[in-house]
Amino acid sequence: ACPHNIAIKLHEQIFKLNNDIEIETFDVSHEYIIDKMTKLIEQSCETE
């Protein structure tokens, strides 16, 4: 089973990035961040 807390932590990191950088930059890289989140969650599933 995948640990949901990993997704929650990544979600919090996105909000932190959203506050640290301009909204436009965040919007441009949003899909990239989601892709990274998905890959990290998949990796965590493989190792767990």
C-alpha positions, -999 to +999 in steps of 0.1 A: +000+000+000+012+035-008+017+058+022-007+087+018+015+110+039+040+112+011+014+127-012+003+150+016+039+162+021+044+168-016+011+187-017+023+209+011+056+215-008+036+227-038+018+252-017+051+263-003+065+267-038+034+286-048+041+311-020+079+314-027+077+320-065+055+339-088+021+324-097+029+325-134+060+304-129+041+280-108+014+276-134+040+269-161+057+242-140+025+228-125+022+198-148+059+191-143+055+191-105+024+168-107+044+144-129+073+144-104+047+137-076+033+108-095+067+093-101+078+098-065+046+081-052+051+052-077+087+048-065+075+048-029+050+021-037+077+000-053+101+003-023+074-002+004 
